[in-house]
C-alpha cells in the first residue's frame, strides 16, 4: 500500500494552482484513496479533481445563483403533483419558522444547499403540510463539494462504514462536510469495476448511477434484438419503485423472451442485478449482446452515455447526463496532460 505522503504528493500535483486551503483538500482526497484502498494514480487523482471542479469549483458549500427561486418553483410542482391547492401551500410557506422568518423568506434567501436543506428539515418537522409535500424526505439529494448522492452514501456506509463517522451527527448532515463528501464521492466514482476503457463513462455513472453507461449500452442491444426503439437511460427496471407492472426495458425483453430462451422471471431477476457487476455474468446480458451483434453484423459497445435530462431545484437549463460527462471529461483530460 502506498504511503500517505506519496499519495498526497500525487493528489497535490493534480490540484488546480490556486485554490483556498490547498493542503486541506489534498489531505482529504489522499486519505480517501488510502482508506478505500484505491490506487493513487495520476488518472484517478485527476478524475476526482475534475468532478470537484465541475460540481463545486472547490467550494465546500457552493453558492447557487437563484437557488431560492428555483426551489420555490419546485415546491409548486410538487404541490401540483400531490394534488394540493397552491393557496394552501403558499399559506404554509408564510408560517414563521424557528428563526422568526417565514419559510418563504428563508427559502428565498437560501444561496447554498446546506441553507436550503436546513429550511426543508425545519419545514418538514414543524409544518404538517411539509411532511406531505416532501414525503418525509429532503429534496436536496446531493451534498457537499462532490455533490454526493445521499442514497448512495447511506447504502455504501452500510457495507463499508465511514471511518470518521460522528455518532452525534446524522450521515446526511455529515455529507455537507468536505471530508465526508470527498470520501463518498471518491467511493462512488472509483470504488467499483465497470467494463469501461475510458473515464468518460465513470463520469456519466457518477451523475446517473453506477453502471448506468453499461446498462444504456445493454438497452441499445436489446432494442436491436427486438427491432423496437427504447430510451437508453441506464435504468433497467421501472423508475418508480411503487409503479405497478414492468418498465419499458423489461416489457421489451419479455416480448423477445423466446429468442433469449429465458422466462419472464429469469429476465426480471437478471435486470434486478443492474446496479452490480454481476449483471454482466447473467445469461440475459450475454444472449442479448450475442443476438444483437449477430443481427447487426458488428461488435456493439459495452458502454454508451445514458440519455437522461437532469432535473432538480438547482437546474434552470436543459442539461443532460451526456453534457455533464463531457464537461467533466474535458477537465480530466486537461489535468492528465498537466
C-alpha positions in Angstrom: 0.0 0.0 0.0 1.3 3.4 -0.9 2.4 5.7 1.9 0.0 8.6 2.8 2.8 11.1 2.0 3.3 9.7 -1.5 -0.5 9.6 -2.2 -0.7 13.2 -1.1 2.1 14.2 -3.5 0.2 12.7 -6.4 -3.0 14.4 -5.4 -1.3 17.8 -4.8 0.2 17.6 -8.3 -3.3 17.2 -9.8 -4.9 20.1 -7.9 -5.5 23.4 -9.7 -2.8 26.0 -9.0 -4.9 28.5 -7.0 -7.4 27.1 -4.5 -8.1 28.0 -0.9 -6.8 25.6 1.7 -4.8 23.5 -0.8 -3.3 21.4 2.0 -6.7 20.6 3.4 -8.1 19.5 0.0 -5.0 17.4 -0.7 -5.2 15.7 2.7 -8.9 14.8 2.4 -8.6 13.4 -1.1 -5.4 11.5 -0.2 -6.9 10.0 2.9 -10.0 8.8 0.9 -7.7 6.9 -1.5 -5.8 5.3 1.4 -8.9 4.4 3.4 -10.7 2.9 0.4 -7.6 1.1 -0.8 -7.7 2.7 -4.3 -4.6 3.1 -6.5 -3.3 6.8 -6.3 -2.6 7.2 -10.0 -2.4 10.5 -11.8 -5.6 9.5 -13.7 -7.5 8.6 -10.6 -6.5 11.8 -8.9 -7.4 13.9 -11.9 -10.8 12.2 -12.1 -11.6 13.2 -8.6 -10.3 16.7 -9.1 -12.4 17.1 -12.3 -15.6 16.1 -10.6 -14.9 18.6 -7.7 -14.2 21.3 -10.2 -17.4 20.6 -12.1 -19.6 20.2 -9.0 -18.4 22.9 -6.7 -15.3 24.7 -8.0 -13.6 23.6 -4.8 -16.2 25.3 -2.6 -17.2 23.3 0.5 -20.8 24.7 0.4 -21.1 26.2 -3.1 -23.4 29.1 -3.8 -26.0 28.5 -6.5 -27.4 31.7 -8.1 -31.2 31.9 -7.9 -31.4 28.7 -5.7 -34.3 30.1 -3.6 -36.4 31.0 -6.7 -35.7 27.5 -8.3 -36.7 25.8 -5.0 -40.0 27.7 -4.7 -40.8 26.7 -8.3 -40.1 23.0 -7.4 -42.3 23.3 -4.4 -45.2 24.4 -6.6 -44.5 21.5 -8.9 -44.6 19.0 -6.1 -47.8 20.5 -4.8 -49.4 20.1 -8.2 -48.2 16.5 -8.4 -49.6 15.8 -5.0 -53.0 17.5 -5.8 -52.6 20.2 -3.2 -54.1 23.6 -3.8 -51.4 26.2 -4.3 -53.2 28.7 -2.0 -52.8 26.1 0.9 -49.2 25.5 0.1 -48.4 29.2 -0.1 -50.1 29.8 3.2 -48.0 27.1 4.8 -44.8 28.9 3.5 -45.9 32.1 5.3 -45.8 30.3 8.6 -42.9 31.6 10.8 -40.0 29.2 11.2 -37.8 28.6 14.1 -35.6 31.7 13.4 -38.6 34.1 13.2 -38.6 34.4 9.5 -41.3 32.8 7.3 -40.3 29.7 5.4 -40.8 31.5 2.2 -38.4 34.2 3.3 -35.8 31.7 4.3 -36.1 29.8 1.1 -35.8 33.0 -1.0 -32.7 33.9 1.0 -31.0 30.5 0.6 -27.9 30.6 -1.5 -26.4 27.1 -0.7 -27.7 23.6 -0.5 -26.9 23.5 3.2 -29.0 26.6 3.9 -31.9 25.2 1.8 -31.7 21.8 3.4 -31.9 23.3 6.9 -35.1 25.1 5.9 -36.6 21.9 4.5 -35.8 19.9 7.6 -37.3 22.6 9.8 -40.4 22.8 7.5 -40.9 19.0 7.5 -40.5 18.8 11.2 -42.9 21.7 12.2 -45.5 22.0 9.5 -47.8 19.1 8.8 -48.1 20.0 5.2 -44.3 20.0 4.9 -44.3 16.2 5.5 -46.9 15.6 2.8 -45.1 17.9 0.4 -41.8 16.3 0.7 -42.9 12.8 1.6 -40.7 12.8 4.7 -37.5 13.3 2.7 -35.4 16.3 2.0 -35.4 17.1 -1.8 -31.7 18.1 -1.6 -30.4 14.8 -2.7 -26.8 15.7 -3.4 -24.5 17.3 -0.8 -21.0 18.8 -0.3 -18.2 19.7 -2.7 -18.5 16.4 -4.6 -22.3 16.6 -4.6 -22.6 13.1 -3.2 -26.0 11.4 -3.6 -27.4 10.8 -0.1 -28.9 7.4 -1.0 -25.6 6.1 -2.4 -23.7 7.3 0.8 -26.2 5.5 3.1 -26.0 2.3 1.0 -22.2 2.4 0.8 -21.9 3.1 4.6 -24.0 0.1 5.4 -21.4 -2.1 3.6 -18.2 -0.2 4.4 -18.6 2.1 7.5 -17.3 5.6 7.1 -14.1 5.7 9.3 -14.8 9.3 10.5 -18.5 9.0 11.3 -19.6 11.3 14.1 -22.1 9.4 16.2 -23.7 12.7 17.2 -24.3 13.7 13.6 -26.6 12.2 11.0 -24.8 11.0 7.9 -26.9 13.2 5.7 -25.6 16.3 7.6 -22.1 14.9 7.6 -22.1 14.8 3.8 -22.1 18.6 3.8 -18.6 18.5 5.2 -15.6 18.3 2.9 -14.1 15.2 4.3 -17.3 13.1 4.1 -18.3 14.4 0.7 -14.9 13.6 -0.7 -14.8 10.1 0.9 -18.1 9.0 -0.5 -17.6 10.9 -3.8 -14.3 9.1 -4.4 -16.0 5.8 -3.5 -18.9 6.5 -5.9 -16.5 7.4 -8.7 -13.7 4.9 -8.4 -14.5 2.0 -5.9 -16.2 -0.3 -8.4 -15.2 -2.2 -11.6 -17.3 -1.3 -14.7 -16.3 -2.6 -18.2 -15.1 0.8 -19.4 -11.9 1.7 -21.2 -12.5 5.4 -20.7 -13.2 7.6 -17.6 -15.9 9.4 -19.6 -18.3 6.6 -18.6 -17.4 6.8 -15.0 -18.3 10.4 -15.1 -21.6 9.6 -16.6 -22.2 7.0 -13.9 -21.3 9.5 -11.2 -24.2 11.6 -12.4 -26.7 8.8 -13.3 -25.7 6.0 -11.0 -23.2 3.1 -11.0 -23.2 1.0 -14.2 -25.7 3.4 -16.0 -23.4 3.6 -19.0 -23.1 -0.2 -19.2 -26.8 -0.6 -18.8 -27.5 2.0 -21.5 -25.3 0.0 -23.9 -27.3 -3.1 -23.0 -30.6 -1.3 -23.7 -29.3 -0.4 -27.1 -28.5 -4.0 -27.8 -31.9 -5.1 -26.6 -33.5 -2.5 -28.9 -31.7 -4.1 -31.8 -32.9 -7.6 -30.9 -36.5 -6.5 -30.5 -36.5 -4.2 -33.5 -38.1 -1.5 -31.4 -37.0 1.8 -30.0 -36.0 2.1 -26.4 -34.6 5.1 -24.5 -31.1 4.1 -23.3 -31.3 5.8 -19.9 -29.4 3.1 -17.9 -32.4 2.3 -15.7 -33.3 -1.4 -16.3 -36.3 -1.6 -14.0 -39.2 0.9 -13.6 -38.0 4.3 -12.2 -40.9 4.5 -9.8 -40.5 1.8 -7.1 -44.2 1.9 -6.4 -45.1 1.5 -10.1 -47.3 -1.5 -10.9 -46.1 -3.7 -13.7 -42.9 -3.9 -15.7 -40.9 -0.9 -17.0 -40.2 -0.2 -20.7 -36.9 -2.2 -20.8 -38.5 -5.2 -19.1 -41.6 -5.2 -21.3 -39.4 -5.1 -24.4 -37.3 -8.1 -23.2 -40.5 -10.0 -22.3 -41.5 -9.7 -25.9 -38.3 -11.4 -27.1 -38.1 -13.9 -24.2 -38.4 -16.8 -26.7 -35.4 -15.6 -28.7 -33.4 -15.2 -25.5 -34.5 -18.7 -24.2 -35.4 -17.2 -20.9 -38.5 -17.0 -18.8 -40.0 -13.7 -17.7 -38.9 -14.4 -14.1 -35.3 -15.1 -15.3 -35.3 -11.8 -17.2 -36.6 -9.9 -14.1 -34.1 -11.5 -11.8 -31.2 -10.6 -14.2 -32.4 -7.0 -14.5 -32.6 -6.7 -10.8 -28.8 -7.1 -10.8 -28.4 -3.9 -13.0 -26.7 -2.0 -10.2 -24.0 -4.6 -9.7 -21.1 -6.1 -11.7 -22.8 -9.5 -11.6 -25.3 -8.4 -14.3 -22.6 -8.9 -16.9 -22.4 -12.6 -15.9 -26.1 -13.2 -16.5 -27.5 -15.2 -19.4 -29.7 -12.3 -20.3 -26.7 -9.9 -20.7 -24.7 -12.4 -22.8 -27.5 -13.6 -25.0 -28.8 -10.1 -25.7 -25.4 -9.0 -27.0 -24.9 -12.2 -29.0 -28.3 -11.8 -30.7 -27.8 -8.1 -31.3 -24.4 -8.5 -32.8 -25.5 -11.3 -35.0 -28.4 -9.2 -36.2 -26.3 -6.0 -36.7 -23.2 -7.8 -38.1 -20.8 -5.8 -35.8 -19.5 -5.7 -32.3 -21.5 -3.4 -30.2 -20.1 -1.0 -27.5 -20.3 -2.1 -23.9 -20.8 1.4 -22.7 -22.7 4.5 -24.0 -23.7 7.8 -22.5 -27.1 7.4 -20.9 -29.9 9.6 -22.3 -31.1 11.5 -19.2 -32.3 15.0 -18.8 -31.1 16.5 -15.5 -33.6 17.9 -13.1 -33.7 19.4 -9.6 -34.0 22.6 -7.6 -30.6 23.9 -8.8 -31.1 23.3 -12.5 -32.6 26.0 -14.7 -31.3 25.0 -18.1 -31.9 21.9 -20.2 -28.9 19.7 -19.3 -28.2 16.0 -19.8 -26.0 13.3 -18.3 -24.1 13.3 -21.6 -23.4 17.0 -21.3 -22.2 16.5 -17.7 -19.9 13.6 -18.6 -18.3 15.5 -21.5 -17.7 18.6 -19.3 -16.0 16.6 -16.6 -14.0 14.6 -19.1 -12.7 17.8 -20.6 -11.4 18.9 -17.2 -10.0 15.4 -16.6 -8.0 15.4 -19.8 -6.5 18.8 -19.2 -5.5 17.7 -15.7 -3.8 14.5 -17.0 -1.9 16.4 -19.6 -0.7 18.7 -16.9 
